[in-house]
Amino acid sequence: MFQKSVLDKYIKSIDAELLEQKYKEFLNLLKPTKIKQIKVNKELQYQEGFCKRQTLFIKINKVCLNK
């Protein structure tokens, strides 16, 4: 999909500490209790709560939601 040189350049530019921190935050979302809660909730309820709690996108990616 990408040329090896492009991938190598991108990989070298990644801050390893930041990547590790964000990966740990991501893994925190995969806890069994969190997964069970997601399965129990209806899809729309979870999507609304997902945006309100600002879990994945805002905490990890620093994405802002339009209000």
C-alpha positions in Angstrom: 0.0 0.0 0.0 2.8 2.4 0.9 6.4 2.5 -0.3 8.9 1.1 2.2 10.8 4.4 2.3 7.6 6.3 3.2 6.8 3.9 6.0 10.4 4.0 7.3 10.4 7.8 7.3 7.0 8.0 9.2 8.0 5.3 11.7 11.3 7.2 12.5 9.3 10.4 13.2 7.0 8.9 15.8 7.7 9.9 19.4 8.1 6.6 21.2 7.1 7.8 24.6 3.9 9.5 23.3 3.1 6.4 21.3 3.5 4.2 24.4 1.3 6.5 26.5 -1.5 6.6 23.9 -1.3 2.8 23.5 -1.8 2.4 27.2 -4.8 4.7 27.1 -6.2 2.7 24.3 -5.7 -0.6 26.2 -7.5 0.9 29.1 -10.6 1.1 26.9 -10.3 -2.7 26.3 -10.8 -3.8 29.9 -13.4 -6.6 30.2 -15.8 -4.5 32.2 -15.7 -1.8 29.6 -16.3 -4.3 26.8 -19.2 -5.9 28.7 -20.8 -2.4 29.2 -20.5 -1.7 25.5 -22.2 -5.0 24.6 -25.0 -4.4 27.0 -25.8 -0.8 25.8 -27.8 -0.2 22.7 -25.7 1.0 19.8 -27.2 4.5 19.8 -26.9 4.9 23.5 -23.3 4.0 23.4 -22.5 6.4 20.5 -24.1 9.3 22.3 -22.3 8.4 25.6 -19.1 7.9 23.7 -19.2 11.5 22.4 -20.3 13.0 25.7 -17.7 11.2 27.8 -15.0 12.2 25.2 -13.3 8.8 25.6 -11.2 7.7 22.6 -11.1 10.5 20.1 -10.6 13.5 22.4 -8.4 11.9 25.1 -6.1 10.0 22.7 -6.3 12.0 19.4 -7.2 15.5 20.8 -10.1 15.8 18.4 -12.6 18.5 19.2 -16.3 17.9 18.8 -18.6 20.6 17.4 -21.2 21.7 19.9 
